[in-house]
């Protein structure tokens, strides 16, 4: 289930007692890869963004000094992809849903005593101002 993420850096493989006993949780880095399920041309699979987010996160963690405490959460494969809705296979969340999902994940991480949370986004973001 960890894919490109090194098993010893994959947050879901930790136990709750291991987290409870973890020293200096406020300095442990938690990474959240984010992708999308959408078209990337007729020659590529829908999972491209999620695969890139997972691979980049995993390769970075594999190169990180083992003394630096850092873990990856499972990739969020659904993003805000309404600009691709007309392509068959696109799965999209609204901006509000994605925002709330991320805020609730962040709140859970914070509640567990972690204070460093990074988002690894491999999906484009568009905004109207």
LINVENLIN-V900822 format. One record per residue. N is the residue number from 1. RES is the residue in one letter. SS is DSSP state (hx for helix, st for strand, lp for the rest). Layout:
BEGIN
((N:RES:SS) (N:RES:SS))
END
This chain:
BEGIN
((1:X:lp) (2:X:lp) (3:X:lp) (4:X:lp) (5:X:lp) (6:X:lp) (7:X:hx) (8:X:hx) (9:X:hx) (10:X:st) (11:X:hx) (12:X:hx) (13:X:hx) (14:X:lp) (15:X:lp) (16:X:hx) (17:X:hx) (18:X:hx) (19:X:hx) (20:X:hx) (21:X:hx) (22:X:lp) (23:X:lp) (24:X:lp) (25:X:hx) (26:X:hx) (27:X:hx) (28:X:lp) (29:X:st) (30:X:st) (31:X:st) (32:X:st) (33:X:st) (34:X:st) (35:X:lp) (36:X:lp) (37:X:st) (38:X:lp) (39:X:lp) (40:X:lp) (41:X:lp) (42:X:lp) (43:X:lp) (44:X:lp) (45:X:lp) (46:X:lp) (47:X:lp) (48:X:hx) (49:X:hx) (50:X:hx) (51:X:hx) (52:X:hx) (53:X:hx) (54:X:hx) (55:X:hx) (56:X:hx) (57:X:hx) (58:X:hx) (59:X:hx) (60:X:hx) (61:X:hx) (62:X:hx) (63:X:hx) (64:X:lp) (65:X:lp) (66:X:lp) (67:X:lp) (68:X:lp) (69:X:lp) (70:X:st) (71:X:st) (72:X:st) (73:X:lp) (74:X:lp) (75:X:lp) (76:X:st) (77:X:lp) (78:X:lp) (79:X:st) (80:X:lp) (81:X:lp) (82:X:hx) (83:X:hx) (84:X:hx) (85:X:lp) (86:X:lp) (87:X:lp) (88:X:lp) (89:X:lp) (90:X:lp) (91:X:st) (92:X:st) (93:X:lp) (94:X:lp) (95:X:hx) (96:X:hx) (97:X:hx) (98:X:hx) (99:X:hx) (100:X:hx) (101:X:hx) (102:X:hx) (103:X:hx) (104:X:hx) (105:X:hx) (106:X:hx) (107:X:hx) (108:X:hx) (109:X:hx) (110:X:hx) (111:X:hx) (112:X:lp) (113:X:lp) (114:X:lp) (115:X:lp) (116:X:st) (117:X:st) (118:X:st) (119:X:st) (120:X:st) (121:X:st) (122:X:lp) (123:X:lp) (124:X:lp) (125:X:lp) (126:X:lp) (127:X:lp) (128:X:lp) (129:X:lp))
END
